[in-house]
Amino acid sequence: MTDAPHLLAEDRPDYERILDEALRDTTILDALRTPEHHLNAEQLRTKAMLAADTVAAAAGPEYRHYLGLRDDLARSGRPDRAAGGLGSELSGRLRADEGAGLFPVLTVLAPILSWAAAALLLLIGYLLRAARPALPLGRSVVTAGWAAIAIGIAAMAVGIVGLLLTALRDSSAGPAGQDPQLAADVAEARRAWHTALLDRALLPYLHANLGSDPALSTHPAGRPVPPEMLSPGYSRPGYSSASFTSPGVEGLTDPEGREPRTAEFTGPGYTAPGFTGPDEV
């Protein structure tokens, strides 16, 4: 199997946590502080989350090893009902009862029995003292009742301490039926996957996506960027004005518009109109 396994839903929180750790890396933070145009941290995070399967494929061997050990651990803690059937289930319960022992049972029953006896003794003792105040038996029964209450409190305290110690022992041993060595191997494989995910997958991906983004460029797409005037090898382009022919009197320029020549001007012919006064016939 050469293809990288698909990132499971229960492992995506780990991927997201390692991604946040990668975004806090000093090299990424330094690159984000540069004045160049690039994606910001939130855009990088969104892009990496959308491409989670592709990015995590770089740590595929470690992830595949981790999944295999995790499946083995889950199968080791699962009861084999097909092989043992009801007999294995009953034997498991008997072993659990044997493991409980007499002491936990006493720590549970002792407070209940002590307080029940205390209630009965106090009731009898106070009734005797009310009926026969001079009778010493009443005082003795009341004293025994209070002693039973103290014994019940002490038994309850011992039971609480024993319960806490049992919980701590079970939490360190792991779930029932699981191999402690296999559980340690799973934890080590998980740490190895996290390291590979950070070093070989997320950090290279973030560095590769910190380049210039065309959407963030100040020059519109398709418009040429003007050349740098001070860059080496730059020379001002040659420029000549276009030929121009005056729309004035014909003949001010030569036929190609280069050499102006003096125009020959003759005034229009003019003769005074004939005019006769009103008295002339």
C-alpha positions as CSV (number, residue, x, y, z in Angstrom):
1,M,0.0,0.0,0.0
2,T,1.8,3.1,-1.3
3,D,-1.0,5.6,-1.2
4,A,-1.2,7.9,1.9
5,P,-4.2,7.0,4.2
6,H,-7.1,9.4,4.3
7,L,-7.0,11.7,7.3
8,L,-9.7,10.4,9.7
9,A,-12.2,12.7,11.4
10,E,-10.9,11.9,14.9
11,D,-7.4,12.9,13.9
12,R,-8.3,16.3,12.4
13,P,-8.2,18.1,15.8
14,D,-4.5,16.9,16.0
15,Y,-3.9,18.2,12.5
16,E,-5.5,21.6,13.4
17,R,-3.4,21.8,16.6
18,I,-0.1,21.1,14.8
19,L,-1.1,23.6,12.1
20,D,-1.5,26.3,14.8
21,E,1.9,25.3,16.2
22,A,3.4,25.6,12.7
23,L,2.0,29.1,12.3
24,R,3.7,30.1,15.5
25,D,7.1,28.9,14.1
26,T,9.7,31.7,14.1
27,T,10.5,31.2,10.4
28,I,6.8,31.6,9.5
29,L,6.4,34.6,11.7
30,D,9.4,36.3,10.2
31,A,8.1,35.7,6.7
32,L,4.7,37.1,7.6
33,R,6.4,40.3,8.9
34,T,8.1,41.1,5.6
35,P,6.5,44.0,3.7
36,E,6.1,41.9,0.5
37,H,2.7,41.0,-0.7
38,H,1.7,37.5,0.5
39,L,-1.0,35.7,2.3
40,N,-1.7,36.5,5.9
41,A,-1.8,34.0,8.8
42,E,-5.6,33.5,8.6
43,Q,-5.5,32.9,4.9
44,L,-2.7,30.4,5.3
45,R,-4.6,28.5,8.0
46,T,-7.7,28.4,5.9
47,K,-5.8,27.1,2.8
48,A,-4.0,24.5,4.9
49,M,-7.3,23.3,6.5
50,L,-9.0,22.9,3.0
51,A,-6.0,20.9,1.8
52,A,-5.6,18.8,4.9
53,D,-5.5,15.4,3.1
54,T,-3.0,16.6,0.6
55,V,-0.7,18.2,3.2
56,A,-0.9,15.3,5.6
57,A,0.1,12.9,2.9
58,A,3.7,14.0,3.4
59,A,3.6,12.3,6.8
60,G,1.8,9.2,5.4
61,P,4.2,6.5,6.6
62,E,4.1,7.7,10.2
63,Y,0.3,8.1,10.1
64,R,-0.2,4.6,8.6
65,H,2.0,3.1,11.4
66,Y,0.1,5.0,14.0
67,L,-3.3,3.8,12.7
68,G,-2.1,0.2,12.6
69,L,-1.0,0.3,16.3
70,R,-4.2,2.1,17.3
71,D,-6.3,-0.6,15.7
72,D,-4.3,-3.3,17.4
73,L,-4.8,-1.6,20.8
74,A,-8.5,-1.3,20.2
75,R,-8.8,-5.0,19.3
76,S,-6.8,-6.1,22.4
77,G,-9.2,-4.4,24.7
78,R,-12.3,-5.8,23.0
79,P,-13.8,-9.1,24.5
80,D,-13.8,-12.1,22.2
81,R,-17.5,-13.1,22.4
82,A,-17.3,-15.5,19.4
83,A,-14.6,-17.6,21.0
84,G,-15.6,-17.5,24.7
85,G,-19.3,-16.8,24.5
86,L,-21.3,-16.6,27.7
87,G,-18.8,-18.7,29.6
88,S,-16.0,-16.2,29.0
89,E,-18.2,-13.3,30.1
90,L,-19.2,-15.1,33.3
91,S,-15.6,-16.0,34.1
92,G,-14.6,-12.4,33.5
93,R,-17.2,-11.3,36.0
94,L,-16.0,-13.8,38.5
95,R,-12.4,-12.7,38.1
96,A,-13.6,-9.1,38.6
97,D,-15.4,-10.0,41.8
98,E,-12.4,-11.9,43.1
99,G,-10.2,-8.9,42.3
100,A,-12.5,-6.7,44.3
101,G,-11.7,-8.5,47.6
102,L,-13.3,-8.2,51.0
103,F,-11.9,-4.8,52.0
104,P,-13.8,-2.7,49.5
105,V,-17.0,-4.5,50.5
106,L,-16.4,-3.7,54.2
107,T,-15.7,-0.1,53.4
108,V,-19.1,0.2,51.7
109,L,-21.1,-1.8,54.3
110,A,-19.4,-0.6,57.5
111,P,-20.8,3.1,57.4
112,I,-24.3,1.9,56.5
113,L,-24.4,-0.7,59.3
114,S,-22.8,1.7,61.8
115,W,-25.2,4.5,61.2
116,A,-28.2,2.2,61.3
117,A,-27.0,0.8,64.6
118,A,-26.3,4.3,65.9
119,A,-29.8,5.5,65.0
120,L,-31.4,2.5,66.8
121,L,-29.1,2.9,69.9
122,L,-29.7,6.6,70.2
123,L,-33.5,6.1,69.9
124,I,-33.5,3.5,72.7
125,G,-31.1,5.4,74.9
126,Y,-33.0,8.7,74.8
127,L,-36.3,6.9,75.4
128,L,-34.8,5.1,78.5
129,R,-33.4,8.4,79.8
130,A,-36.8,10.1,79.3
131,A,-38.6,7.2,81.1
132,R,-36.0,6.5,83.8
133,P,-33.5,9.4,84.2
134,A,-31.8,7.7,87.1
135,L,-31.2,4.5,85.2
136,P,-27.5,4.2,84.1
137,L,-28.5,2.0,81.1
138,G,-29.9,4.9,79.2
139,R,-26.7,6.8,79.3
140,S,-24.7,3.8,78.2
141,V,-26.9,3.2,75.2
142,V,-26.7,6.8,74.1
143,T,-22.9,6.7,74.4
144,A,-22.8,3.5,72.3
145,G,-25.0,5.2,69.7
146,W,-22.5,8.1,69.3
147,A,-19.6,5.7,69.2
148,A,-21.4,3.9,66.3
149,I,-21.7,7.2,64.4
150,A,-17.9,7.8,64.8
151,I,-17.2,4.3,63.5
152,G,-19.3,4.9,60.5
153,I,-17.6,8.2,59.7
154,A,-14.1,6.6,60.0
155,A,-15.2,3.7,57.7
156,M,-16.5,6.2,55.1
157,A,-13.2,8.1,55.2
158,V,-11.2,4.9,54.7
159,G,-13.5,3.9,51.8
160,I,-13.0,7.2,50.1
161,V,-9.2,7.0,50.3
162,G,-9.4,3.4,49.0
163,L,-11.6,4.5,46.1
164,L,-9.2,7.3,45.1
165,L,-6.2,5.0,45.2
166,T,-8.0,2.4,43.0
167,A,-9.0,5.1,40.5
168,L,-5.4,6.3,40.3
169,R,-4.1,2.7,39.8
170,D,-6.7,2.0,37.1
171,S,-5.9,5.2,35.2
172,S,-2.2,4.4,35.1
173,A,-2.8,0.9,34.0
174,G,-5.2,1.8,31.2
175,P,-8.5,0.2,30.1
176,A,-9.1,-3.4,31.2
177,G,-7.7,-5.9,28.8
178,Q,-5.3,-3.6,27.0
179,D,-1.6,-4.3,26.8
180,P,0.4,-1.5,28.5
181,Q,3.3,-1.9,26.2
182,L,1.1,-1.6,23.2
183,A,-0.5,1.5,24.6
184,A,3.0,3.0,25.0
185,D,3.8,2.1,21.4
186,V,0.7,3.9,20.3
187,A,1.6,7.0,22.2
188,E,5.1,7.0,20.7
189,A,3.7,6.5,17.2
190,R,1.3,9.4,17.7
191,R,4.2,11.7,18.7
192,A,6.3,10.5,15.7
193,W,3.3,11.4,13.4
194,H,3.0,14.8,15.0
195,T,6.7,15.5,14.4
196,A,6.6,14.4,10.8
197,L,3.4,16.4,10.2
198,L,5.1,19.5,11.5
199,D,8.5,19.2,9.9
200,R,7.8,17.4,6.6
201,A,4.2,18.5,5.8
202,L,3.0,21.7,7.3
203,L,6.1,23.9,7.5
204,P,7.1,23.2,3.9
205,Y,3.6,23.8,2.7
206,L,3.3,27.1,4.6
207,H,6.7,28.3,3.2
208,A,5.6,27.4,-0.3
209,N,2.4,29.3,0.0
210,L,4.0,32.5,1.4
211,G,4.9,33.7,-2.1
212,S,3.4,36.7,-3.9
213,D,-0.3,36.4,-4.5
214,P,-1.5,37.9,-7.8
215,A,-4.8,39.0,-6.1
216,L,-2.8,41.1,-3.7
217,S,-0.7,42.9,-6.4
218,T,-1.0,46.6,-6.7
219,H,-0.8,46.4,-10.5
220,P,-3.9,45.2,-12.4
221,A,-3.6,42.0,-14.2
222,G,-2.7,42.4,-17.9
223,R,-1.3,45.9,-17.5
224,P,2.5,46.1,-18.1
225,V,4.6,47.3,-15.2
226,P,6.7,50.5,-16.1
227,P,10.4,49.8,-16.3
228,E,12.7,51.0,-13.5
229,M,14.4,54.2,-14.6
230,L,17.5,53.6,-12.5
231,S,18.0,50.0,-13.4
232,P,21.1,49.1,-15.4
233,G,20.8,48.9,-19.2
234,Y,17.9,51.4,-19.4
235,S,18.1,54.2,-22.1
236,R,15.6,56.7,-23.0
237,P,13.7,55.7,-26.1
238,G,14.2,57.9,-29.2
239,Y,11.3,60.3,-30.0
240,S,10.5,62.5,-33.0
241,S,7.5,64.6,-33.7
242,A,5.2,63.7,-36.4
243,S,5.2,65.7,-39.7
244,F,2.7,68.5,-39.6
245,T,1.2,70.5,-42.5
246,S,-0.3,73.8,-41.7
247,P,-3.9,74.0,-42.8
248,G,-3.2,77.6,-43.9
249,V,-2.5,79.0,-47.3
250,E,-1.4,76.3,-49.8
251,G,2.3,76.4,-50.5
252,L,3.6,77.3,-47.0
253,T,5.5,74.0,-46.8
254,D,7.0,71.7,-49.4
255,P,5.2,68.6,-50.5
256,E,6.9,66.5,-47.7
257,G,6.4,69.1,-45.0
258,R,10.1,69.7,-44.3
259,E,11.3,72.9,-45.8
260,P,9.1,76.0,-45.3
261,R,9.2,78.4,-48.2
262,T,8.0,81.9,-48.6
263,A,4.6,82.2,-49.9
264,E,3.9,84.4,-52.9
265,F,1.0,86.7,-52.0
266,T,-0.9,88.8,-54.4
267,G,-3.7,90.9,-53.2
268,P,-7.1,90.5,-54.9
269,G,-7.9,92.9,-57.7
270,Y,-10.1,95.8,-56.6
271,T,-11.8,98.5,-58.6
272,A,-14.0,101.2,-57.2
273,P,-17.7,100.8,-58.1
274,G,-19.1,103.4,-60.4
275,F,-21.1,105.9,-58.5
276,T,-23.2,108.8,-59.7
277,G,-25.0,111.3,-57.6
278,P,-28.8,111.8,-57.6
279,D,-28.5,115.1,-59.5
280,E,-26.6,113.7,-62.4
281,V,-28.5,112.6,-65.4
